[in-house]
Each structure stands twice: as C-alpha cells, then as structure tokens.
Amino acid sequence: MYNTKVICTYNTSSVFLPTDNISDDDEEFIRDAIYRQELLDILDITEFNETEMMKALHELYEKIESFEELKECMKIMAGKIMSEDLELGLMMLFAYDYMYLTHICICEYLENPPLENPPLENPPLGKVEPNSAKIKQLIKLISR
C-alpha cells in the first residue's frame, strides 16, 4: 500500500546542520541511505526485495493509471530507454533525481482523486485536480 504520509527529505538542506563538518562523499553517502529508506517507506516495504518492490509498484500503477498527467511523465521516462512500457516509466520516476517530485504528485492524486463526473462549474470544496504546477515541474525535470 502506497504511503502518502512520507515526506521526502533526502534532497533537502534540512538533512544536515550548518555546523556539520562532513565531506562531500559522506554527505552523498548519507543522502543515498536516506533516499533508500524513504523509498522503502513510500512503498510500505521493510527491506529491498525485488519481488516486493515490483509488486508494490504494480499495485501503485493500477491505482494511478488514469492520472493522465503522470502517464505523460511515465511515457517520457520509458522513452529515455526506447520503451513504451508505462510501468517501467513509473519505476524510473522513483530514481533519486525524481522521487521527491513524483511522490508529491502521486500523493496529491491519491489524497484528492478526481471526480468521476466533474461539475461544469464550482467543484466541491476539498476536491481538487492534482497540482499541475508540480506536474509541470516534474515534466521539466525529466525532460532535461
């Protein structure tokens, strides 16, 4: 089950204090360890296990396959390795450079699912479309 309560910190400045005296290599090592743990937490699995990760990502794909904006991101990522496999594109969106934005977009979609038959005017309070600014930011990042 996808964990929408995880907040990605691996790429933020709050990971280290200004007084921390560590080398760039140590900082990279620590950030990578935090990324790996946050990936496990997001996918709600306890250890790196390829079968469990693939199962969690497949279940996530089934939940978000109607999220058209994210599907566009999946297509872009899959295309980077000359594939059209959207699930592969989803996996690639969880790479270190993209996970923090991917996670925000997915959380917004899962926590505020689009309405089946949206009204023509004035959507009900609490029901919003996924944050298009974050999706645009993700598309810009992965299109480099």
PEURQUI-V569691 format. One record per helix or strand of 2 or more residues. SS is the DSSP state (A for helix, B for strand). FROM is the first residue (numbers start at 1). LEN is the number of residues. If there is no record, write none. Layout:
ss from len
SS FROM LEN
SS FROM LEN
This chain:
ss from len
A 13 3
A 24 20
A 50 15
A 68 12
A 86 7
A 99 13
A 132 11
